[in-house]
Amino acid sequence: MKLLEKKFDEWLRENFPDKIIKRNIRNIELLRSGNAINFNRKNFDMIDFLINENSSFLFFFVEENRLQELNPSYKKVYTHIPKIFLSHSSLDKEKIVEPIYEYLQSRQIPVWLDKYEIDYGDNIYQKVSEGIDNSEFAIFVVTENFFNSKWAKEELSSMIDLVFDDNSLVIVDMKDKTDIPKLISSRKYMEWNNGCCLNDVVDLLNRKLKL
């Protein structure tokens, strides 16, 4: 790998002396488009596909949307990743919800979380409704607080189709599980257990959504 990087640096200096390395394309995007973009170990002619007259003085890679516009083959292999709605009580945000969000984000799995999707001045109800409408999978963080939250109960009601279509996951953190409604308890759920389930959550999403 070091040798390959060295060859790339040499090629860059020789062909584009005014350019510098600036990684503004995520690794996962390059992997997804591997059949459209291929780097040869012997030469780097294909780099011209990314570095061209559309590059800017700041970034030597063309912007992603411009890259797709100029090269339809790249756009074809750009896969759609379903949005995942994280339903919860705000009282559980710090202890459970944010760790789930951060873990999934670190795996480049997009999650809808109100804290990051609703800005000051936004209509909260409208934004939540949009998040639900655009989501293809729901994660419900079920605690005692969940059943005392008006928002959480409304979200569960709004996403009942996802539940019946097996496009949802329930993560439970409750001592007395007899209070869990039959709609939820009749389905196999995960125990939070201080975050020990996070790997299983990612595995499930990969299976269900084919990420």
Backbone bond lengths (Angstrom), bond angles and torsions (degrees), N, CA, C in turn:
res aa  C-N    CA-C-N  psi(-1)  N-CA   C-N-CA  omega(-1)  CA-C   N-CA-C  phi
1 M - - - 1.468 - - 1.529 110.64 -
2 K 1.338 116.59 -42.16 1.462 120.21 179.26 1.524 110.71 -61.86
3 L 1.352 115.97 -40.14 1.459 120.20 179.25 1.526 110.18 -64.18
4 L 1.318 116.05 -41.18 1.459 120.59 178.92 1.525 110.81 -63.17
5 E 1.317 116.75 -43.17 1.460 120.69 178.36 1.526 110.82 -62.52
6 K 1.321 115.81 -38.95 1.465 120.05 179.59 1.522 110.56 -64.03
7 K 1.344 116.58 -42.96 1.461 120.38 178.55 1.523 110.85 -63.30
8 F 1.327 115.19 -39.23 1.459 118.90 178.58 1.523 110.60 -63.94
9 D 1.324 116.89 -44.21 1.465 120.57 178.92 1.524 111.00 -59.61
10 E 1.331 116.25 -41.23 1.460 120.43 179.28 1.523 110.40 -64.77
11 W 1.341 116.08 -43.77 1.464 120.07 178.68 1.523 110.77 -62.31
12 L 1.313 117.11 -41.32 1.459 121.46 -178.54 1.521 110.91 -64.37
13 R 1.323 116.99 -45.51 1.470 120.63 179.88 1.524 111.13 -63.06
14 E 1.332 116.24 -36.86 1.461 120.42 -177.03 1.528 112.26 -73.55
15 N 1.320 117.20 -41.71 1.460 121.65 -174.24 1.520 114.33 -95.94
16 F 1.330 116.81 -28.02 1.463 120.68 -178.64 1.531 109.64 -138.90
17 P 1.328 116.51 70.03 1.471 119.96 -175.80 1.524 113.64 -61.99
18 D 1.330 117.16 -19.93 1.466 119.67 -178.75 1.523 112.71 -92.26
19 K 1.321 116.43 2.39 1.461 119.66 -178.36 1.526 110.70 -101.03
20 I 1.336 114.76 153.32 1.461 120.46 174.53 1.522 108.19 -127.68
21 I 1.320 115.70 159.14 1.460 119.67 179.69 1.519 109.41 -74.71
22 K 1.317 114.72 124.88 1.469 121.10 176.90 1.516 106.81 -140.78
23 R 1.320 117.50 105.74 1.463 120.79 -174.53 1.523 110.66 -81.82
24 N 1.304 115.57 91.27 1.461 119.71 178.73 1.523 111.99 -114.45
25 I 1.349 116.02 17.14 1.456 121.61 169.79 1.518 106.98 -119.60
26 R 1.332 116.93 124.26 1.446 120.61 -176.98 1.523 111.23 -67.07
27 N 1.325 116.31 147.42 1.454 120.76 179.98 1.519 111.98 -55.58
28 I 1.341 115.91 -39.52 1.462 118.70 -176.14 1.517 111.59 -63.78
29 E 1.353 117.95 -31.59 1.453 120.17 179.59 1.522 110.56 -69.89
30 L 1.340 116.99 -37.41 1.458 120.33 177.69 1.521 110.42 -67.04
31 L 1.344 116.20 -37.93 1.452 119.70 179.53 1.522 111.03 -66.56
32 R 1.343 115.65 -41.40 1.460 119.27 -179.23 1.518 111.24 -64.15
33 S 1.306 117.06 -32.44 1.459 120.41 -175.78 1.521 111.42 -102.04
34 G 1.308 115.81 27.07 1.457 120.24 -176.61 1.512 114.05 -59.85
35 N 1.351 116.83 -29.38 1.460 118.30 179.47 1.518 112.07 -80.34
36 A 1.332 117.10 -7.39 1.464 120.31 178.45 1.515 111.21 -106.90
37 I 1.325 116.52 -28.16 1.459 120.84 -178.56 1.519 108.22 -125.39
38 N 1.304 117.29 121.11 1.450 120.22 -177.57 1.518 109.49 -132.99
39 F 1.328 116.91 128.66 1.450 121.79 179.18 1.522 108.68 -99.66
40 N 1.311 116.16 120.17 1.445 121.58 -179.47 1.515 109.91 -85.69
41 R 1.331 116.94 136.32 1.462 120.07 -177.82 1.527 112.12 -70.55
42 K 1.318 117.07 -21.38 1.454 119.51 -177.67 1.516 112.30 -89.89
43 N 1.305 116.36 -32.18 1.458 118.97 177.26 1.515 108.88 -147.75
44 F 1.301 115.74 167.36 1.454 120.67 -174.99 1.530 111.15 -123.10
45 D 1.337 115.17 38.62 1.460 118.67 179.53 1.524 111.58 -60.56
46 M 1.337 116.16 -34.12 1.458 119.39 -176.99 1.520 112.47 -69.48
47 I 1.329 117.69 -14.03 1.463 119.76 178.19 1.524 109.92 -62.63
48 D 1.338 116.58 -27.46 1.461 119.69 178.86 1.524 111.56 -61.10
49 F 1.317 115.66 -20.62 1.462 120.10 176.93 1.528 110.26 -63.27
50 L 1.321 115.88 -33.66 1.461 120.61 -178.21 1.514 112.65 -98.18
51 I 1.323 116.48 -34.02 1.460 120.32 -177.65 1.525 107.91 -103.42
52 N 1.296 117.42 111.22 1.458 120.84 -176.80 1.512 109.74 -151.45
53 E 1.339 115.32 -165.61 1.465 119.19 -176.13 1.519 112.62 -66.31
54 N 1.336 117.19 -12.60 1.459 119.92 179.43 1.525 112.17 -86.82
55 S 1.321 116.67 -4.94 1.458 119.47 176.84 1.522 109.49 -70.14
56 S 1.313 115.83 156.80 1.459 120.31 -178.61 1.518 110.06 -108.02
57 F 1.318 115.44 174.55 1.460 119.19 179.83 1.516 111.46 -68.67
58 L 1.335 116.64 -21.52 1.460 120.21 -177.49 1.519 111.88 -92.85
59 F 1.359 116.79 -43.39 1.455 121.54 -178.90 1.522 109.64 -116.33
60 F 1.348 116.61 128.19 1.459 116.68 178.85 1.523 111.53 -85.18
61 F 1.343 118.35 -12.53 1.459 120.94 171.04 1.521 109.06 -90.36
62 V 1.315 116.48 135.76 1.455 120.63 177.73 1.524 108.96 -65.97
63 E 1.350 116.31 150.68 1.455 119.94 179.53 1.525 110.31 -60.36
64 E 1.337 115.82 148.46 1.460 120.90 -172.92 1.526 112.96 -58.87
65 N 1.331 117.95 -45.62 1.464 119.33 -178.86 1.528 111.46 -64.89
66 R 1.348 116.58 -34.78 1.465 120.54 177.44 1.526 110.19 -70.50
67 L 1.316 116.54 -37.24 1.459 121.76 177.92 1.525 110.28 -61.05
68 Q 1.322 116.77 -43.46 1.460 120.65 179.59 1.525 111.24 -67.75
69 E 1.322 116.40 -36.48 1.466 120.72 -179.90 1.521 111.15 -66.37
70 L 1.334 116.50 -41.01 1.461 121.25 -177.54 1.521 112.33 -78.71
71 N 1.341 117.03 -25.93 1.456 121.14 -175.26 1.527 109.71 -130.53
72 P 1.322 117.54 88.92 1.469 121.26 -177.69 1.518 113.49 -55.71
73 S 1.335 117.38 -30.49 1.462 119.24 -178.80 1.519 111.20 -64.26
74 Y 1.329 116.13 -31.35 1.460 119.59 177.07 1.520 110.05 -68.44
75 K 1.315 115.52 -40.20 1.467 120.17 -177.47 1.521 111.25 -65.64
76 K 1.313 117.40 -34.39 1.456 120.98 -177.63 1.519 112.12 -63.18
77 V 1.321 116.77 -35.30 1.452 118.73 -176.15 1.516 112.31 -92.60
78 Y 1.315 116.29 3.40 1.461 120.04 177.07 1.526 108.11 -78.88
79 T 1.323 117.53 106.62 1.454 121.49 -171.63 1.516 112.38 -83.83
80 H 1.313 114.48 148.32 1.463 121.37 178.00 1.525 109.41 -83.70
81 I 1.307 116.87 130.40 1.457 121.12 176.77 1.523 108.35 -107.36
82 P 1.307 118.46 122.94 1.456 120.51 -178.88 1.521 112.11 -62.68
83 K 1.292 115.17 146.70 1.456 121.35 174.67 1.523 109.31 -81.16
84 I 1.301 115.99 143.76 1.457 122.32 -179.19 1.520 108.47 -119.20
85 F 1.312 116.26 123.22 1.465 121.79 -178.04 1.525 109.07 -92.40
86 L 1.329 115.93 127.81 1.460 121.77 -178.41 1.524 108.58 -102.83
87 S 1.333 116.48 100.03 1.465 122.48 -176.89 1.526 109.79 -92.90
88 H 1.340 115.81 134.34 1.464 119.28 -172.25 1.521 110.85 -167.19
89 S 1.318 115.01 172.18 1.462 121.46 168.14 1.520 108.02 -92.45
90 S 1.318 116.28 140.18 1.472 119.79 -179.41 1.527 111.67 -60.93
91 L 1.330 117.36 -22.50 1.467 120.80 179.11 1.526 111.81 -70.04
92 D 1.316 117.18 -17.23 1.469 121.28 179.31 1.520 112.61 -102.09
93 K 1.331 116.70 4.71 1.459 120.46 -173.18 1.527 112.85 -60.54
94 E 1.321 116.81 -50.69 1.467 119.86 -174.93 1.521 112.30 -70.00
95 K 1.317 117.12 -41.95 1.465 121.31 -173.43 1.526 113.46 -76.62
96 I 1.323 117.08 -39.29 1.467 120.57 -172.14 1.525 113.25 -122.00
97 V 1.322 115.92 -49.47 1.466 120.45 -168.66 1.527 112.75 -66.85
98 E 1.320 117.11 -49.03 1.472 118.87 -179.08 1.520 112.41 -64.09
99 P 1.342 119.95 -39.68 1.471 118.58 174.54 1.532 112.70 -59.28
100 I 1.336 117.13 -38.13 1.471 119.84 176.60 1.522 109.95 -64.04
101 Y 1.328 115.60 -47.89 1.466 121.25 -178.90 1.527 110.96 -58.40
102 E 1.324 116.62 -49.25 1.463 120.84 -177.21 1.525 111.40 -64.44
103 Y 1.325 116.65 -38.06 1.462 119.72 -179.66 1.528 110.73 -66.28
104 L 1.326 116.63 -44.18 1.466 119.75 179.48 1.523 111.32 -67.48
105 Q 1.326 116.86 -38.67 1.462 120.24 177.08 1.525 110.74 -62.25
106 S 1.329 116.42 -38.31 1.468 119.73 179.43 1.520 111.36 -65.22
107 R 1.332 116.49 -21.96 1.470 121.58 175.84 1.526 110.80 -96.34
108 Q 1.343 115.99 11.54 1.471 123.28 178.34 1.526 111.88 59.23
109 I 1.333 115.35 37.31 1.458 122.21 174.60 1.522 107.64 -104.57
110 P 1.334 118.62 114.48 1.462 121.21 -174.33 1.523 112.61 -72.61
111 V 1.309 115.64 129.07 1.458 121.92 -177.61 1.521 109.28 -126.51
112 W 1.322 116.15 139.21 1.465 120.82 175.83 1.519 107.65 -90.99
113 L 1.341 115.61 118.24 1.467 121.53 176.86 1.512 107.85 -133.36
114 D 1.323 116.21 128.07 1.465 121.06 -172.66 1.523 113.56 -53.17
115 K 1.316 117.01 -36.90 1.460 120.75 -177.16 1.521 112.17 -57.03
116 Y 1.324 116.81 -34.21 1.463 121.20 -175.52 1.533 113.00 -104.51
117 E 1.328 117.60 -10.49 1.462 120.45 -177.12 1.522 113.51 -105.59
118 I 1.332 117.36 -15.04 1.463 120.91 -178.35 1.522 109.01 -113.04
119 D 1.329 116.64 119.99 1.460 121.92 -177.94 1.526 109.72 -98.97
120 Y 1.326 115.00 167.80 1.461 120.26 177.04 1.529 109.68 -60.33
121 G 1.318 116.05 134.00 1.458 120.87 -179.70 1.513 114.19 90.85
122 D 1.348 117.49 -13.15 1.461 120.66 179.05 1.527 110.63 -72.65
123 N 1.319 115.30 151.44 1.456 121.24 172.70 1.527 107.85 -77.28
124 I 1.328 116.77 110.53 1.463 121.14 -173.15 1.526 111.42 -60.39
125 Y 1.317 116.16 -48.13 1.470 119.93 -177.89 1.531 110.69 -60.58
126 Q 1.326 116.59 -42.83 1.464 120.46 -179.52 1.521 111.18 -64.83
127 K 1.328 117.09 -43.16 1.465 120.91 -179.19 1.526 111.43 -64.79
128 V 1.337 116.29 -42.23 1.465 119.67 178.59 1.526 109.89 -64.01
129 S 1.324 116.58 -41.68 1.469 120.83 178.80 1.523 111.01 -61.67
130 E 1.343 116.66 -41.19 1.465 120.57 177.79 1.526 110.49 -64.25
131 G 1.337 116.15 -41.66 1.457 120.15 179.13 1.515 111.85 -61.25
132 I 1.325 115.99 -41.42 1.464 120.82 178.61 1.525 110.62 -67.02
133 D 1.327 116.71 -45.98 1.471 121.10 -178.24 1.525 111.99 -61.65
134 N 1.331 117.13 -34.20 1.467 121.33 -176.27 1.523 113.15 -89.20
135 S 1.316 117.07 -3.96 1.463 120.67 -176.66 1.521 111.00 -91.08
136 E 1.324 114.85 146.46 1.457 121.30 179.01 1.520 111.61 -115.22
137 F 1.316 115.21 -0.63 1.461 119.78 179.10 1.522 107.50 -153.48
138 A 1.326 116.42 145.57 1.463 120.88 -179.08 1.524 110.56 -125.62
139 I 1.317 115.30 137.86 1.461 121.77 171.60 1.522 107.11 -115.01
140 F 1.324 116.35 121.32 1.459 121.62 179.21 1.525 109.14 -105.35
141 V 1.325 115.96 121.03 1.465 121.19 176.28 1.524 106.60 -92.93
142 V 1.320 115.97 101.40 1.463 121.74 -171.30 1.526 110.85 -97.49
143 T 1.315 114.61 116.47 1.467 123.18 176.76 1.530 107.72 -138.04
144 E 1.336 115.66 179.48 1.466 118.67 173.44 1.529 110.26 -59.02
145 N 1.331 116.01 -35.67 1.468 120.37 -179.81 1.525 111.72 -65.92
146 F 1.327 116.43 -32.93 1.467 121.00 -177.46 1.524 110.88 -57.99
147 F 1.333 116.28 -44.17 1.459 119.99 -175.55 1.524 112.71 -78.63
148 N 1.329 116.29 -8.47 1.465 120.73 174.99 1.522 111.99 -100.02
149 S 1.327 116.23 2.49 1.461 121.27 -177.45 1.525 110.39 -101.02
150 K 1.313 116.41 121.88 1.464 121.17 178.01 1.522 110.66 -62.07
151 W 1.343 116.20 -43.65 1.462 120.67 -178.93 1.526 111.05 -61.79
152 A 1.344 116.04 -46.31 1.462 119.94 -176.73 1.527 111.27 -62.26
153 K 1.323 116.62 -42.07 1.471 119.97 179.72 1.527 111.35 -66.65
154 E 1.329 117.02 -36.92 1.466 119.94 177.35 1.531 111.07 -67.93
155 E 1.343 115.88 -37.97 1.467 119.49 178.12 1.521 110.69 -64.10
156 L 1.328 116.53 -42.72 1.464 120.45 178.24 1.525 110.54 -60.22
157 S 1.317 115.97 -42.89 1.465 120.69 178.95 1.531 111.35 -64.43
158 S 1.336 116.51 -39.47 1.468 121.06 -177.80 1.522 112.37 -71.59
159 M 1.327 116.62 -25.45 1.464 120.18 -176.66 1.520 111.94 -108.49
160 I 1.315 116.56 24.58 1.460 120.50 -178.10 1.527 111.71 -61.85
161 D 1.338 117.02 -30.79 1.470 120.32 178.23 1.524 111.13 -63.84
162 L 1.332 116.57 -38.87 1.461 120.02 177.89 1.521 110.45 -64.26
163 V 1.331 116.40 -36.88 1.465 120.77 178.87 1.525 110.05 -64.49
164 F 1.323 117.15 -49.09 1.465 121.19 -178.24 1.524 112.27 -68.05
165 D 1.332 116.91 -25.77 1.470 120.85 178.53 1.524 112.43 -88.85
166 D 1.327 116.55 8.73 1.475 122.30 -179.75 1.520 112.60 61.48
167 N 1.320 115.86 32.06 1.464 121.01 176.05 1.523 110.35 -111.30
168 S 1.312 114.90 47.68 1.463 119.95 179.11 1.522 109.67 -150.54
169 L 1.312 114.32 162.52 1.460 121.86 177.78 1.518 108.23 -139.51
170 V 1.323 116.13 136.42 1.461 121.39 176.78 1.522 108.52 -110.09
171 I 1.321 115.00 126.67 1.465 121.30 174.67 1.523 106.86 -111.55
172 V 1.321 116.69 119.13 1.463 121.86 -172.42 1.520 111.16 -106.14
173 D 1.326 114.55 135.89 1.470 121.16 172.35 1.536 107.49 -136.07
174 M 1.326 115.16 76.35 1.463 122.04 -177.64 1.525 109.89 -140.32
175 K 1.322 115.83 140.75 1.464 119.93 175.86 1.523 110.44 -77.29
176 D 1.327 116.02 -46.47 1.461 121.10 -179.48 1.524 109.47 -99.91
177 K 1.302 115.36 98.88 1.465 119.96 -175.44 1.527 112.92 -84.31
178 T 1.311 117.15 -0.20 1.465 119.54 177.96 1.525 111.39 -70.29
179 D 1.327 116.19 -16.96 1.465 120.25 179.96 1.528 112.78 -83.57
180 I 1.321 117.02 -5.79 1.465 119.95 -178.94 1.526 109.48 -73.66
181 P 1.331 118.01 127.68 1.471 120.83 179.99 1.529 111.83 -59.59
182 K 1.313 115.52 151.58 1.461 120.77 -176.77 1.521 111.89 -60.64
183 L 1.332 116.34 -33.11 1.462 120.44 178.56 1.522 110.94 -54.60
184 I 1.335 116.04 -36.10 1.460 121.38 -178.52 1.524 111.28 -92.36
185 S 1.323 116.60 -45.25 1.468 120.28 -175.24 1.523 112.50 -66.74
186 S 1.334 117.43 -21.17 1.466 120.44 179.69 1.522 112.11 -76.04
187 R 1.311 116.50 -7.83 1.462 121.48 178.83 1.527 110.30 -111.67
188 K 1.302 115.21 148.98 1.465 119.51 179.99 1.519 109.62 -67.83
189 Y 1.307 116.61 124.42 1.462 120.60 -178.70 1.524 110.42 -120.64
190 M 1.324 115.42 168.65 1.461 121.57 177.97 1.518 110.08 -103.29
191 E 1.322 115.17 148.43 1.464 121.44 173.63 1.524 107.90 -91.47
192 W 1.333 116.63 134.13 1.453 121.12 179.72 1.522 111.12 -61.75
193 N 1.309 117.10 -53.24 1.470 122.83 174.37 1.526 112.20 47.78
194 N 1.345 114.93 50.92 1.473 121.77 177.85 1.531 113.66 57.00
195 G 1.310 115.91 32.92 1.465 119.31 174.46 1.508 115.32 91.62
196 C 1.330 117.32 3.70 1.466 119.43 -178.32 1.528 112.68 -67.38
197 C 1.316 116.62 -13.80 1.472 120.29 -177.04 1.525 113.49 -89.64
198 L 1.328 117.97 -3.31 1.466 120.17 -170.72 1.531 113.45 -60.12
199 N 1.316 117.29 -40.75 1.469 119.23 177.30 1.521 111.20 -62.41
200 D 1.331 115.63 -39.12 1.464 120.02 178.87 1.527 111.18 -66.52
201 V 1.330 116.50 -34.04 1.465 120.63 177.49 1.527 109.87 -61.99
202 V 1.325 116.36 -47.47 1.468 120.71 179.74 1.524 110.79 -62.38
203 D 1.328 116.59 -43.42 1.468 119.93 179.06 1.527 111.18 -60.39
204 L 1.331 115.93 -41.89 1.465 119.84 179.47 1.524 111.57 -63.39
205 L 1.333 116.34 -44.86 1.465 120.22 -179.96 1.522 111.02 -62.80
206 N 1.313 116.57 -38.27 1.467 120.02 177.70 1.530 110.97 -63.40
207 R 1.330 116.18 -39.44 1.466 119.79 179.81 1.529 111.58 -71.73
208 K 1.322 115.87 -46.41 1.461 120.67 -175.03 1.526 112.30 -70.58
209 L 1.325 115.42 -42.59 1.461 119.95 -172.02 1.517 113.50 -104.85
210 K 1.355 115.68 -4.54 1.471 120.35 179.34 1.529 111.00 53.68
211 L 1.322 115.70 53.29 1.468 121.11 -178.46 1.523 110.52 -73.60
